[in-house]
């Protein structure tokens, strides 16, 4: 299993944040998006929010390839529609090097490595 952690920012607007949270409630994420996530080798995903900062944890199979997922998503019109919709709520963090909304984070500590 591989784990990826990302961060993203939301627009600082309480109404937009409430709508973003509503889109992510159980039963509200489009089925095609859930299918795209699951069939790519992602076995678990959680998104957390504090103020305007999002944090996503993504657990994947060992075979999962982030670059392949990005290519598949770029060629999937439904995923692109979802991304355009979410783009109304998200903003690119100021520290994003490549203009991406979701920025991959570096792991700096792991308890299991400190026995």
VENLIN-V360003 format. One record per residue. N is the residue number from 1. RES is the residue in one letter. BURIAL is 1 if it has 16 or more other C-alpha atoms within 10 Angstrom, else 0. D_FIRST is the distance of its C-alpha to the first C-alpha in whole Angstrom. Layout:
((N | RES | BURIAL | D_FIRST) (N | RES | BURIAL | D_FIRST))
This chain:
((1 | X | 0 | 0) (2 | X | 0 | 4) (3 | X | 0 | 7) (4 | X | 0 | 10) (5 | X | 1 | 13) (6 | X | 1 | 17) (7 | X | 1 | 20) (8 | X | 1 | 23) (9 | X | 1 | 27) (10 | X | 1 | 29) (11 | X | 1 | 33) (12 | X | 0 | 35) (13 | X | 0 | 36) (14 | X | 0 | 36) (15 | X | 0 | 37) (16 | X | 0 | 34) (17 | X | 1 | 32) (18 | X | 0 | 33) (19 | X | 0 | 33) (20 | X | 1 | 29) (21 | X | 0 | 28) (22 | X | 0 | 30) (23 | X | 0 | 28) (24 | X | 0 | 25) (25 | X | 0 | 26) (26 | X | 0 | 25) (27 | X | 0 | 27) (28 | X | 0 | 27) (29 | X | 0 | 25) (30 | X | 0 | 26) (31 | X | 0 | 24) (32 | X | 0 | 24) (33 | X | 1 | 22) (34 | X | 0 | 19) (35 | X | 0 | 19) (36 | X | 1 | 18) (37 | X | 1 | 15) (38 | X | 0 | 14) (39 | X | 0 | 15) (40 | X | 1 | 13) (41 | X | 1 | 10) (42 | X | 1 | 10) (43 | X | 1 | 9) (44 | X | 0 | 10) (45 | X | 0 | 13) (46 | X | 0 | 16) (47 | X | 0 | 19) (48 | X | 0 | 21) (49 | X | 0 | 24) (50 | X | 0 | 27) (51 | X | 0 | 30) (52 | X | 1 | 29) (53 | X | 0 | 26) (54 | X | 1 | 23) (55 | X | 1 | 19) (56 | X | 1 | 16) (57 | X | 0 | 13) (58 | X | 0 | 10) (59 | X | 1 | 7) (60 | X | 1 | 6) (61 | X | 0 | 5) (62 | X | 0 | 5) (63 | X | 0 | 9) (64 | X | 1 | 9) (65 | X | 0 | 12) (66 | X | 0 | 13) (67 | X | 0 | 17) (68 | X | 0 | 17) (69 | X | 1 | 16) (70 | X | 0 | 19) (71 | X | 0 | 21) (72 | X | 0 | 21) (73 | X | 1 | 21) (74 | X | 0 | 24) (75 | X | 0 | 26) (76 | X | 0 | 25) (77 | X | 0 | 28) (78 | X | 0 | 27) (79 | X | 1 | 24) (80 | X | 0 | 27) (81 | X | 0 | 29) (82 | X | 0 | 27) (83 | X | 0 | 26) (84 | X | 0 | 30) (85 | X | 0 | 30) (86 | X | 0 | 28) (87 | X | 0 | 29) (88 | X | 0 | 32) (89 | X | 1 | 31) (90 | X | 1 | 28) (91 | X | 1 | 30) (92 | X | 1 | 28) (93 | X | 1 | 28) (94 | X | 0 | 30) (95 | X | 0 | 28) (96 | X | 0 | 26) (97 | X | 0 | 27) (98 | X | 0 | 26) (99 | X | 0 | 28) (100 | X | 0 | 25) (101 | X | 1 | 24) (102 | X | 1 | 21) (103 | X | 1 | 20) (104 | X | 0 | 17) (105 | X | 0 | 17) (106 | X | 0 | 17) (107 | X | 0 | 15) (108 | X | 0 | 18) (109 | X | 0 | 17) (110 | X | 0 | 15) (111 | X | 0 | 17) (112 | X | 0 | 14) (113 | X | 0 | 16) (114 | X | 0 | 19) (115 | X | 0 | 20))
